[in-house]
Amino acid sequence: MEEIELTYLAKNLPDGILEFPSKEILDIYLPSSAVHPGLRIRKSGDKYDITKKRPLKEGDSSYQLETTVPLTPEEYSEISTLPGKRVRKIRYYYEQNGASYEVDVFKDNLEGLVLVDIEFKTVEEKDSFVMPDFCLREVTQETFIAGGMVCGKKYSDLEGDLERFGYKPLFLK
């Protein structure tokens, strides 16, 4: 499946975020020895899958080919014992002005990081999109913020790159 998506650093959390539908997500990236692992095992609520993403256009992370295979709880249980790089977040689903946002509030070692993803059906839709006021800056093309790059890291590992964009850590109240 082709995925057209933009990623933003959040400037603030949308009002009432704790009331939005949400899921806890645990991602495990493999292989653990890779600088930027490309294979992801995910537990999202009570669903499990394994996904591989790769750019459709060289140097453009907004267009990805995403191959996802659903897993049974037993398959996930066994695969999740592999020594991958882990990241945990709460994903809030938010709608505003006809757009659907995934607001990822990272937990554990990445607490303070909040990313916002927006998926599009067409390139034209993506190209005409206007950043919402709760976002700070688009970072789709920034490698340091990709899922396979933030896994297994601490907020302090990303702090220098985040400061370049004027990002300030955000926390749920």
Secondary structure as the mmCIF struct_conf table of DSSP 4:
data_model
#
loop_
_struct_conf.conf_type_id
_struct_conf.id
_struct_conf.beg_label_comp_id
_struct_conf.beg_label_asym_id
_struct_conf.beg_label_seq_id
_struct_conf.end_label_comp_id
_struct_conf.end_label_asym_id
_struct_conf.end_label_seq_id
STRN STRN1 GLU A 2 ALA A 10
BEND BEND1 LYS A 11 ASN A 12
HELX_LH_PP_P HELX_LH_PP_P1 LEU A 13 PRO A 14
TURN_TY1_P TURN_TY1_P1 ASP A 15 GLY A 16
HELX_RH_3T_P HELX_RH_3T_P1 ILE A 17 GLU A 19
BEND BEND2 PHE A 20 PHE A 20
STRN STRN2 SER A 22 LEU A 30
TURN_TY1_P TURN_TY1_P2 SER A 32 SER A 33
BEND BEND3 VAL A 35 HIS A 36
STRN STRN3 LEU A 39 SER A 44
TURN_TY1_P TURN_TY1_P3 GLY A 45 ASP A 46
STRN STRN4 LYS A 47 LYS A 57
TURN_TY1_P TURN_TY1_P4 GLU A 58 GLY A 59
STRN STRN5 ASP A 60 PRO A 70
HELX_RH_AL_P HELX_RH_AL_P1 PRO A 73 ILE A 79
TURN_TY1_P TURN_TY1_P5 SER A 80 THR A 81
BEND BEND4 LEU A 82 LEU A 82
STRN STRN6 LYS A 85 GLN A 96
TURN_TY1_P TURN_TY1_P6 ASN A 97 GLY A 98
STRN STRN7 ALA A 99 PHE A 106
HELX_RH_3T_P HELX_RH_3T_P2 ASP A 108 LEU A 110
TURN_TY1_P TURN_TY1_P7 GLU A 111 GLY A 112
STRN STRN8 VAL A 114 PHE A 120
BEND BEND5 LYS A 121 THR A 122
HELX_RH_AL_P HELX_RH_AL_P2 VAL A 123 ASP A 127
TURN_TY1_P TURN_TY1_P8 SER A 128 SER A 128
TURN_TY1_P TURN_TY1_P9 ASP A 133 PHE A 134
STRN STRN9 CYS A 135 GLU A 138
TURN_TY1_P TURN_TY1_P10 THR A 140 GLN A 141
HELX_RH_3T_P HELX_RH_3T_P3 THR A 143 ILE A 145
BEND BEND6 ALA A 146 ALA A 146
HELX_RH_AL_P HELX_RH_AL_P3 GLY A 147 VAL A 150
TURN_TY1_P TURN_TY1_P11 CYS A 151 GLY A 152
HELX_RH_AL_P HELX_RH_AL_P4 TYR A 155 ARG A 164
TURN_TY1_P TURN_TY1_P12 PHE A 165 GLY A 166
#
